[in-house]
Amino acid sequence: MSTQELELSRLEPWLRANVPGFDGPLSAEKFPGGQSNPTFKLTAGEREYVLRRKPPGELLASAHAVDREYRVLDALRDTDVPVPNAVVLCGDDDIIGSMFYVMEHLEGRIFWDPAVPEVDIAERTAIYNEMNRVLSEINKSNHSPLLRFTKERSRFLVQERESTPEKTQSAFINSLRECNQQDRKTKLTREITRVLADVLGVADASQLDADKGFFDQGMDSLLAVKFSEQLRHTIGFQVDLRSLQI
């Protein structure tokens, strides 16, 4: 099944049976982003929801964990962290071809550029202050599902940092110097694509299109920060975040 569509004839009866208050004919519209997890706006009568699903195909074991997303959202319910209401999780791949969960739909603004050029300095400052406040609240949370997730993630980051020593950077740069111009471009493109696949959780980097923009392939403003840092860490390049819009 394509990631661009949902099998509504199978999804609708499941939602009617598992979502309280679900009513009306079901329609779906795919969002352009979603950090490589296909994300859809569902409309049923007067109600709107958001569905996030695992993509089909070969995946990294720890990637696209929509069940983990659901548990984290549910753990943060009724806290000072603003999250949508997590409605229901479906682990049955037979419904739409992969695991998915449904949450409430909330209207808002999406800023794809981390520099947030659309707003003035005062509002930009408020946005980043709020982001920092929310990150602080998440780290103060005592909810066990969230604590397990953040501890697992912390161990992964330490291991990731330790597994990529500084000499890897110089080795990669030296290998570029030994190439001609065309081979240098090919090798650099391949490495950037590999890092992008790792950040997006895509098991096979060849699934990404090197001719497409980063944000067209699932990146958002916070992932752009991670991507830039990982490039700097692995190959020694400091990327201007504004350039990632292309």
PyMOL commands that set and color helices and strands:
alter all, ss='L'
color gray80, all
select helices_A, chain A and resi 8-18+66-75+121-140+144-162+166-177+181-200+205-207+215-217+221-235+241-245
alter helices_A, ss='H'
color red, helices_A
select strands_A, chain A and resi 26-30+39-44+47-53+86-90+100-104
alter strands_A, ss='S'
color yellow, strands_A
deselect
rebuild
show_as cartoon
